[in-house]
Each structure stands twice: as C-alpha cells, then as structure tokens.
Amino acid sequence: MDAAARPGPIAGRGPCAGIPAEQMDFIRQVLDRVGDKWSMLVIVVLEGGPLRYTDLLRQVPGISQRMLTLTVRQLQQDGLVTRTAYAEVPPRVEYALAPLGRSLLETVTSLVRWASDHHQEIREHRARATTP
C-alpha cells in the first residue's frame, strides 16, 4: 500500500506527524509555491503596500517579465495576492497582499533576512565543498 492510500499520518514524529497522508501531496504543492524564490521576494516587496506591475518588476531584482507574470498569477490563484484593475486610460493594475498573504509575511521576511545575513557564510561552505 502506498503512502497516499494509507489513512492517517504518514510520519511518526516531527511536524509531519499530525498530517494525514491524503493531505501531504497538496501540502507539498503549497510549500513549493510559497517557498520558491520569486514568490517569497514578491511577498516581501508587497509588504509596503500595493504596487503596479512595473514597480514590482523594478523591486524584485533579476526577475523576468514572464516569471513575474507567472508568479503573481499563481499567488493570486492561491489567495495570497490581490490584483486590482482600475478603469482608467491608460489602464492601471495594482498588486497587493491579501490577508492570507499577510499572514505569511513574517515567516517569509524571516527567511529572506536569514538568507541575506548568512549568504557569505554559505558561499564559503560551498566553495570549500567544491574545492578538491
């Protein structure tokens, strides 16, 4: 019997112990979504309030237009980001954190800050690991 067919939790201990096996696949999908680099950076950038697409593009270094479009669309589908289109000429669209996205903000900000604080140390470890 595979893990998806087993009733009840799939792990004996730790944070996964209380998660029913039938929920694990979806939980992994959610973690993949909110844990990817672009989603985290978009969420952190939107902390300051609504932004237009071009402002988001400028404030998320290295992201392409295609990837930003895909990322905000996925975050919107999951209820983490809202998209508001204004009936103006020229059209104006703003993205903002939805309440669900705001509830994730502290965790994501901590992860981004941790990566920023420790990037040099991790670079050094990687360099030592790849040096013969």
N, C-alpha and C positions, 0 to 999 in steps of 0.2 A: 504494500500500500504506500503510495507516495505522500509527501508532506501535505499537499493540497487536499487530499482525500481524508486525512486524519482529522477527527474532531478535536477540539480543544487546543491548548497552547502547544507550540512546537519546540519551545526551548524549556529546559529545566530550571534555569535561573537567569538573572540579569533582566534588563529592560524588556526583552522579548518574551519573557516567561508568561506574562499575562495576556499575550496577544494570540487570539485564536488563529489556527493555521489558515483558515479560509480568508483571513484579512491580510495576511503577510504580503501577498503579491501587490495588492493595492497600496499598502503602506510603503513598500519599496519604491513604487512608482512616485508616490508623493515625495519621498526623500530624494529621489533622483531629480525631481522638478525643483524643489526648493533648495537643494544642495548644489545645483550646478552654478558655476562661477558667474554666469551672466545674470541669472535670477537673483542671486544674492546681491550683486552690485546694483542692479536696478532697484531692488527693495531698499537698500541703504540710501541711494541717491534720492529716492522719493520721500525719505523721512522729512525733508524740509518743506514738503507741500507739493501741490500739483505742478507738473511740468509739461511743456509741449514736447512733441517728438524730437525736434531739432535740439532742444535744450538737453533732453535725455541723452541723445547721441553725443553731444559735447561732453557731458559729465561722466559718461561711462567710457573711460579710455580703452581703446583697442577694439571696441565692438563695431561690427559692420552694420549697415542699414538692414540687411537681410536678417541678421541674428537678432537685432533689437526688435524688429517687427515680429519675429517668431517668439521671442521671449515675452514681450508684453502681451501678445495674443494668448500664450499659454497661461501666463499669470492671471490674465483676465478670465479665462475659462475656469480656472480653479478658484476664482473669487478672491484673489489676493490683491488685484489691481482693478481700478475702475477706469473706464475710457469715456470721456465726455466730449461729444462733438457739438460745437456751437454753430448755429445757423447764421454765419457771417460771411462776408466777402472780403478777403479770401477766407475759406473755411478754417476754423481753429479747432484743434483736438488737444485735450489735456489728459494726462495720466496721473492717477493719484493712488495712494494706498487705500484699499478697502479695510474695514475693521478687522477682517481675518488676516490681512497682510500686516496691519499694525500690531497684531498680537504676536507676529513672528519677528518683528523688528529688533527687539532686544537680543534675541538669540543670534540672528544674522549679523547684527552690528558687532557682537562679541566675537564671532568667528572671523569677520573681516579684520577687526582690530588685532586679534591674536595673530593672524597671518602677517599683518603689517609689522607687528612687534617682533616676530620671530623669523622673518624671511631670510635674514642674513645667516642666522644660525643653521637654518635648514639648507641654505646654499652650501655652506661649509661641509655639512654632513654629506650632501650629495656629491660634492667634489671629492671628498675622501673615499666615498664608496665606489666611485668610477675610476679612481687612480690606482693603477696596478702596484 
